[in-house]
Amino acid sequence: MCVRLGNAQLNMIEGFILMVAAVLTAMARGVSESIIVDVTSFYVMVRKIYILAYAMDQPGLRSVVWMSGVLSCFYLFYLTIMNCF
């Protein structure tokens, strides 16, 4: 199980880079702070669930939760693009 948790941690670091990029670009382009906080809070919540799903060896749940986190990052990028117009 320690190996699985180590792998989950490495995956979290990779995902964190995408989230930081999404948050910084959203902040730079003037997306509402409350929206950024809400999306980031959702991201943190699903990443916690991801660790549990990874530790319990639940690949279906893990995939859904992982995709939710990635989509929240892309949602911030989308809001950033839409805020430019």
DOKOLGU-389912 format. One record per atom (N, C-alpha, C, O): residue number from 1; residue in three letters; atom name; z negated, y, x. Coordinates in pm, 1 decimal. Each point is the difference from the previous one (the first is absolute). Example, Ala and Ser with C-alpha at 12.3 -4.5 7.8 and 13.67 -1.06 7.14 Angstrom:
{1 ALA N {-780.0 -569.0 1319.0}}
{1 ALA CA {0.0 119.0 -89.0}}
{1 ALA C {0.0 120.0 90.0}}
{1 ALA O {-66.5 -1.9 103.6}}
{2 SER N {138.5 106.9 -138.6}}
{2 SER CA {-6.0 119.0 82.0}}
{2 SER C {-73.0 109.0 -77.0}}
{2 SER O {-16.9 110.8 50.9}}
//
This chain:
{1 MET N {0.0 -118.7 81.2}}
{1 MET CA {0.0 118.7 -81.2}}
{1 MET C {0.0 125.8 86.0}}
{1 MET O {56.3 101.9 -39.9}}
{2 CYS N {-118.3 -107.5 156.7}}
{2 CYS CA {-1.3 116.4 89.3}}
{2 CYS C {140.8 38.1 43.9}}
{2 CYS O {31.9 118.0 14.7}}
{3 VAL N {51.5 -219.3 5.8}}
{3 VAL CA {138.9 27.0 38.6}}
{3 VAL C {71.8 71.6 -113.8}}
{3 VAL O {74.9 94.8 23.4}}
{4 ARG N {-97.6 -139.6 -145.7}}
{4 ARG CA {63.3 62.9 -116.5}}
{4 ARG C {-43.9 145.6 -13.3}}
{4 ARG O {82.1 87.6 -27.4}}
{5 LEU N {-209.7 -62.2 46.6}}
{5 LEU CA {-49.5 137.5 -9.7}}
{5 LEU C {55.1 86.3 113.1}}
{5 LEU O {26.7 118.6 -19.9}}
{6 GLY N {-9.5 -176.7 137.1}}
{6 GLY CA {62.5 72.6 110.4}}
{6 GLY C {144.0 36.8 -32.2}}
{6 GLY O {45.0 110.7 29.4}}
{7 ASN N {27.1 -204.9 -90.3}}
{7 ASN CA {137.6 28.3 -41.1}}
{7 ASN C {5.1 107.6 -108.2}}
{7 ASN O {88.4 85.6 0.3}}
{8 ALA N {-183.9 -91.1 -92.3}}
{8 ALA CA {-6.5 102.8 -104.1}}
{8 ALA C {-25.2 137.5 61.6}}
{8 ALA O {57.1 100.0 -43.4}}
{9 GLN N {-142.8 -96.5 144.5}}
{9 GLN CA {-29.1 127.2 66.6}}
{9 GLN C {125.3 55.0 68.8}}
{9 GLN O {28.3 119.5 -9.5}}
{10 LEU N {45.7 -204.7 77.6}}
{10 LEU CA {123.8 45.6 64.6}}
{10 LEU C {98.8 53.1 -102.7}}
{10 LEU O {66.6 100.8 23.6}}
{11 ASN N {-56.8 -168.4 -137.5}}
{11 ASN CA {89.2 45.5 -105.2}}
{11 ASN C {-45.7 133.8 -56.0}}
{11 ASN O {82.0 84.7 -35.3}}
{12 MET N {-213.7 -66.1 27.3}}
{12 MET CA {-52.9 126.9 -50.3}}
{12 MET C {36.5 115.2 93.2}}
{12 MET O {30.9 109.9 -46.1}}
{13 ILE N {-34.3 -134.4 175.5}}
{13 ILE CA {35.3 104.7 97.1}}
{13 ILE C {146.5 39.1 -16.8}}
{13 ILE O {33.8 118.3 4.1}}
{14 GLU N {52.1 -216.6 -22.9}}
{14 GLU CA {142.8 28.8 -20.7}}
{14 GLU C {20.9 81.4 -127.1}}
{14 GLU O {77.6 95.6 0.1}}
{15 GLY N {-145.6 -132.2 -108.4}}
{15 GLY CA {13.4 72.3 -125.4}}
{15 GLY C {-59.2 139.9 6.2}}
{15 GLY O {48.7 92.1 -65.6}}
{16 PHE N {-153.2 -77.0 144.1}}
{16 PHE CA {-65.9 129.9 13.1}}
{16 PHE C {95.3 104.3 58.6}}
{16 PHE O {-3.7 116.6 -39.3}}
{17 ILE N {87.6 -157.6 131.6}}
{17 ILE CA {95.8 92.6 61.3}}
{17 ILE C {93.4 58.0 -106.0}}
{17 ILE O {28.4 119.8 0.8}}
{18 LEU N {19.2 -204.7 -91.9}}
{18 LEU CA {87.6 46.7 -106.9}}
{18 LEU C {-73.2 96.6 -92.5}}
{18 LEU O {56.3 101.1 -41.7}}
{19 MET N {-180.7 -131.8 9.9}}
{19 MET CA {-77.1 86.7 -89.1}}
{19 MET C {-27.7 135.5 64.4}}
{19 MET O {8.9 103.2 -66.5}}
{20 VAL N {-42.1 -102.9 194.3}}
{20 VAL CA {-24.0 127.1 69.5}}
{20 VAL C {125.8 86.4 -2.7}}
{20 VAL O {-7.4 120.4 -24.4}}
{21 ALA N {121.6 -181.6 49.3}}
{21 ALA CA {126.0 75.1 -3.7}}
{21 ALA C {25.0 56.3 -139.5}}
{21 ALA O {42.9 114.5 -14.3}}
{22 ALA N {-69.6 -194.6 -88.2}}
{22 ALA CA {21.7 45.9 -137.1}}
{22 ALA C {-93.4 115.5 -35.0}}
{22 ALA O {42.8 98.5 -60.3}}
{23 VAL N {-169.1 -110.1 97.6}}
{23 VAL CA {-97.5 105.1 -31.0}}
{23 VAL C {33.1 128.7 74.8}}
{23 VAL O {-3.5 108.4 -58.3}}
{24 LEU N {35.1 -119.7 185.8}}
{24 LEU CA {29.2 121.0 77.9}}
{24 LEU C {124.9 72.0 -49.4}}
{24 LEU O {2.2 122.9 -6.3}}
{25 THR N {102.2 -198.6 -29.0}}
{25 THR CA {120.7 66.9 -50.2}}
{25 THR C {-26.6 62.4 -136.8}}
{25 THR O {49.6 108.7 -29.4}}
{26 ALA N {-127.7 -177.1 -54.3}}
{26 ALA CA {-32.0 56.7 -131.0}}
{26 ALA C {-81.2 128.4 15.1}}
{26 ALA O {23.5 97.6 -71.2}}
{27 MET N {-117.8 -98.2 162.8}}
{27 MET CA {-80.9 120.3 23.3}}
{27 MET C {86.0 112.9 54.8}}
{27 MET O {-15.2 115.5 -39.8}}
{28 ALA N {104.1 -148.6 129.6}}
{28 ALA CA {84.9 102.1 62.3}}
{28 ALA C {95.2 63.7 -100.6}}
{28 ALA O {36.4 116.7 14.5}}
{29 ARG N {4.2 -192.3 -116.1}}
{29 ARG CA {95.5 52.1 -97.6}}
{29 ARG C {-65.7 52.5 -126.3}}
{29 ARG O {68.8 36.6 -95.2}}
{30 GLY N {-202.4 -32.5 93.6}}
{30 GLY CA {-70.2 65.5 -109.5}}
{30 GLY C {-23.5 -84.1 -124.3}}
{30 GLY O {-16.8 55.5 -108.6}}
{31 VAL N {15.0 -186.6 121.1}}
{31 VAL CA {-34.3 -84.1 -115.1}}
{31 VAL C {-147.1 25.8 -33.8}}
{31 VAL O {-82.4 20.3 89.1}}
{32 SER N {51.4 -21.3 -216.0}}
{32 SER CA {-135.8 28.4 -46.6}}
{32 SER C {-102.7 -89.5 69.7}}
{32 SER O {17.7 -121.1 13.2}}
{33 GLU N {-125.1 185.7 30.5}}
{33 GLU CA {-105.4 -73.6 69.9}}
{33 GLU C {-61.5 -108.5 -87.3}}
{33 GLU O {-32.3 -108.4 48.5}}
{34 SER N {16.4 137.0 -175.9}}
{34 SER CA {-61.4 -98.9 -89.4}}
{34 SER C {87.6 -123.7 -13.8}}
{34 SER O {-51.6 -111.2 -10.1}}
{35 ILE N {182.2 128.9 9.6}}
{35 ILE CA {90.9 -114.6 -6.4}}
{35 ILE C {-8.7 -80.7 128.6}}
{35 ILE O {-3.9 -123.0 -3.4}}
{36 ILE N {1.0 191.9 116.2}}
{36 ILE CA {-10.6 -70.0 128.5}}
{36 ILE C {-129.2 -80.4 5.3}}
{36 ILE O {-0.2 -114.7 44.4}}
{37 VAL N {-108.8 174.2 -89.4}}
{37 VAL CA {-129.6 -69.5 0.8}}
{37 VAL C {4.6 -121.8 -92.2}}
{37 VAL O {-48.7 -107.1 36.3}}
{38 ASP N {106.6 123.0 -154.3}}
{38 ASP CA {7.4 -112.0 -95.0}}
{38 ASP C {82.1 -115.5 56.2}}
{38 ASP O {-41.7 -115.6 -7.5}}
{39 VAL N {158.3 146.5 63.5}}
{39 VAL CA {86.2 -105.3 53.7}}
{39 VAL C {-64.8 -65.9 121.2}}
{39 VAL O {6.9 -121.9 15.9}}
{40 THR N {-69.3 201.5 68.7}}
{40 THR CA {-67.0 -55.4 117.8}}
{40 THR C {-119.1 -86.4 -40.0}}
{40 THR O {-24.2 -103.8 61.7}}
{41 SER N {-49.5 144.3 -162.5}}
{41 SER CA {-112.4 -80.7 -49.4}}
{41 SER C {50.1 -133.6 -54.9}}
{41 SER O {-60.0 -104.8 24.2}}
{42 PHE N {169.5 109.9 -97.5}}
{42 PHE CA {60.3 -124.1 -50.3}}
{42 PHE C {39.7 -90.5 116.0}}
{42 PHE O {-23.5 -120.7 -3.8}}
{43 TYR N {83.8 179.7 106.9}}
{43 TYR CA {42.1 -77.1 116.7}}
{43 TYR C {-119.3 -69.7 65.9}}
{43 TYR O {7.4 -118.5 32.7}}
{44 VAL N {-116.1 191.4 -13.7}}
{44 VAL CA {-119.0 -58.3 62.7}}
{44 VAL C {-55.1 -113.4 -86.3}}
{44 VAL O {-40.8 -103.7 52.2}}
{45 MET N {39.6 123.1 -183.4}}
{45 MET CA {-49.9 -102.8 -90.0}}
{45 MET C {83.5 -128.1 9.2}}
{45 MET O {-55.1 -109.5 10.8}}
{46 VAL N {187.6 123.4 -15.2}}
{46 VAL CA {82.9 -120.9 4.6}}
{46 VAL C {-4.5 -65.8 137.4}}
{46 VAL O {15.9 -121.6 10.8}}
{47 ARG N {-37.1 199.5 92.9}}
{47 ARG CA {-12.2 -61.7 132.7}}
{47 ARG C {-129.3 -79.6 13.5}}
{47 ARG O {-3.5 -100.5 70.9}}
{48 LYS N {-102.2 144.1 -137.7}}
{48 LYS CA {-123.7 -78.7 -1.8}}
{48 LYS C {22.6 -131.8 -73.9}}
{48 LYS O {-45.6 -105.6 43.8}}
{49 ILE N {115.8 113.3 -155.1}}
{49 ILE CA {32.7 -122.3 -74.1}}
{49 ILE C {88.9 -90.0 84.7}}
{49 ILE O {-12.9 -122.3 -3.9}}
{50 TYR N {102.9 183.0 80.3}}
{50 TYR CA {88.6 -75.7 87.6}}
{50 TYR C {-79.6 -83.9 100.3}}
{50 TYR O {32.0 -116.7 23.0}}
{51 ILE N {-135.0 176.1 36.1}}
{51 ILE CA {-82.4 -73.9 97.0}}
{51 ILE C {-64.5 -120.8 -67.6}}
{51 ILE O {-1.0 -109.8 55.7}}
{52 LEU N {-52.8 130.3 -175.9}}
{52 LEU CA {-61.1 -111.8 -72.0}}
{52 LEU C {102.1 -108.6 -32.7}}
{52 LEU O {-27.6 -118.9 16.1}}
{53 ALA N {145.4 160.1 -61.9}}
{53 ALA CA {104.0 -97.5 -32.4}}
{53 ALA C {45.6 -74.4 125.1}}
{53 ALA O {28.2 -119.7 -5.7}}
{54 TYR N {-21.1 188.5 116.2}}
{54 TYR CA {40.1 -61.9 126.9}}
{54 TYR C {-106.3 -100.3 45.2}}
{54 TYR O {32.8 -110.6 43.0}}
{55 ALA N {-159.5 149.4 -52.8}}
{55 ALA CA {-109.9 -86.9 42.7}}
{55 ALA C {-10.6 -124.3 -88.0}}
{55 ALA O {-34.9 -107.7 48.2}}
{56 MET N {65.0 122.9 -178.0}}
{56 MET CA {-10.5 -112.7 -92.3}}
{56 MET C {129.2 -82.0 -8.1}}
{56 MET O {9.9 -93.6 -79.3}}
{57 ASP N {89.2 129.6 162.2}}
{57 ASP CA {128.1 -71.4 4.5}}
{57 ASP C {67.3 -4.2 -137.5}}
{57 ASP O {32.0 -106.7 -52.4}}
{58 GLN N {-11.8 224.9 -3.6}}
{58 GLN CA {66.4 15.9 -129.3}}
{58 GLN C {132.7 73.2 21.9}}
{58 GLN O {6.9 121.4 -18.8}}
{59 PRO N {99.2 -194.4 58.6}}
{59 PRO CA {124.3 67.5 37.8}}
{59 PRO C {66.3 79.4 -112.5}}
{59 PRO O {59.1 104.7 26.3}}
{60 GLY N {-67.4 -151.7 -150.5}}
{60 GLY CA {61.3 74.5 -110.1}}
{60 GLY C {-67.7 133.2 -22.9}}
{60 GLY O {65.7 103.7 -8.7}}
{61 LEU N {-197.1 -107.0 -1.0}}
{61 LEU CA {-76.9 123.1 -18.1}}
{61 LEU C {17.1 91.9 119.9}}
{61 LEU O {15.0 121.3 -15.1}}
{62 ARG N {-17.3 -179.2 132.8}}
{62 ARG CA {14.6 79.0 122.4}}
{62 ARG C {133.0 74.6 0.7}}
{62 ARG O {5.3 116.7 38.8}}
{63 SER N {101.3 -182.7 -81.1}}
{63 SER CA {131.9 64.0 -1.3}}
{63 SER C {5.8 115.3 -99.9}}
{63 SER O {54.0 106.4 30.0}}
{64 VAL N {-109.8 -128.2 -148.3}}
{64 VAL CA {0.3 105.3 -102.4}}
{64 VAL C {-80.8 120.3 47.3}}
{64 VAL O {42.4 114.6 -15.6}}
{65 VAL N {-157.9 -141.4 72.7}}
{65 VAL CA {-86.9 108.3 46.9}}
{65 VAL C {64.4 72.9 117.8}}
{65 VAL O {-6.1 122.7 7.9}}
{66 TRP N {67.0 -196.7 82.3}}
{66 TRP CA {67.9 61.8 114.9}}
{66 TRP C {111.8 92.5 -48.9}}
{66 TRP O {14.5 112.4 48.2}}
{67 MET N {64.2 -161.4 -144.5}}
{67 MET CA {110.9 80.6 -51.9}}
{67 MET C {-52.4 124.9 -70.0}}
{67 MET O {62.0 106.0 8.6}}
{68 SER N {-174.6 -116.8 -77.3}}
{68 SER CA {-59.2 116.9 -64.7}}
{68 SER C {-35.4 107.0 102.6}}
{68 SER O {21.9 118.9 -23.6}}
{69 GLY N {-76.4 -161.0 137.2}}
{69 GLY CA {-32.9 95.3 105.5}}
{69 GLY C {122.4 66.5 58.8}}
{69 GLY O {1.0 121.0 22.7}}
{70 VAL N {101.5 -199.2 1.8}}
{70 VAL CA {124.5 55.3 55.8}}
{70 VAL C {64.0 96.1 -99.9}}
{70 VAL O {46.4 107.5 37.8}}
{71 LEU N {-44.1 -146.4 -165.0}}
{71 LEU CA {58.4 87.7 -101.3}}
{71 LEU C {-76.6 130.2 -15.1}}
{71 LEU O {59.6 103.4 -29.9}}
{72 SER N {-190.1 -106.5 50.1}}
{72 SER CA {-75.8 125.4 -7.1}}
{72 SER C {42.0 94.3 113.7}}
{72 SER O {4.4 121.6 -18.8}}
{73 CYS N {26.1 -177.0 135.4}}
{73 CYS CA {49.8 83.0 110.7}}
{73 CYS C {135.9 59.6 -35.4}}
{73 CYS O {23.8 119.0 20.8}}
{74 PHE N {64.2 -201.9 -74.0}}
{74 PHE CA {132.8 49.1 -37.0}}
{74 PHE C {-7.4 100.3 -115.1}}
{74 PHE O {84.0 89.4 -10.1}}
{75 TYR N {-184.1 -104.2 -76.1}}
{75 TYR CA {-19.0 96.5 -107.4}}
{75 TYR C {-32.7 137.8 57.5}}
{75 TYR O {49.6 101.4 -49.2}}
{76 LEU N {-131.8 -97.6 151.7}}
{76 LEU CA {-29.4 128.6 64.3}}
{76 LEU C {125.4 59.1 64.0}}
{76 LEU O {22.9 120.8 -7.8}}
{77 PHE N {57.9 -205.0 70.8}}
{77 PHE CA {126.7 49.9 56.4}}
{77 PHE C {90.1 53.4 -110.8}}
{77 PHE O {64.6 103.5 16.4}}
{78 TYR N {-60.5 -173.9 -128.7}}
{78 TYR CA {79.8 44.3 -114.6}}
{78 TYR C {-47.9 136.9 -49.4}}
{78 TYR O {80.4 90.2 -23.5}}
{79 LEU N {-211.6 -76.0 8.3}}
{79 LEU CA {-54.4 129.3 -44.2}}
{79 LEU C {32.3 109.9 99.4}}
{79 LEU O {25.2 114.0 -38.9}}
{80 THR N {-26.0 -147.5 166.7}}
{80 THR CA {34.3 97.8 103.4}}
{80 THR C {143.8 45.8 -16.2}}
{80 THR O {28.7 119.4 7.3}}
{81 ILE N {61.5 -213.5 -29.2}}
{81 ILE CA {141.9 33.9 -16.2}}
{81 ILE C {19.3 83.7 -126.5}}
{81 ILE O {72.4 99.5 1.1}}
{82 MET N {-137.2 -140.1 -109.0}}
{82 MET CA {15.6 72.5 -126.4}}
{82 MET C {-62.1 139.8 6.2}}
{82 MET O {41.7 89.8 -73.2}}
{83 ASN N {-139.4 -71.7 158.9}}
{83 ASN CA {-64.7 130.0 15.2}}
{83 ASN C {88.8 98.2 77.0}}
{83 ASN O {-24.4 120.6 -2.2}}
{84 CYS N {126.7 -171.9 69.6}}
{84 CYS CA {90.6 87.2 77.3}}
{84 CYS C {97.3 74.5 -90.0}}
{84 CYS O {55.5 102.2 40.3}}
{85 PHE N {-34.2 -151.4 -160.8}}
{85 PHE CA {101.1 59.3 -88.3}}
{85 PHE C {-61.2 83.9 -107.9}}
{85 PHE O {71.8 56.7 -82.3}}
//
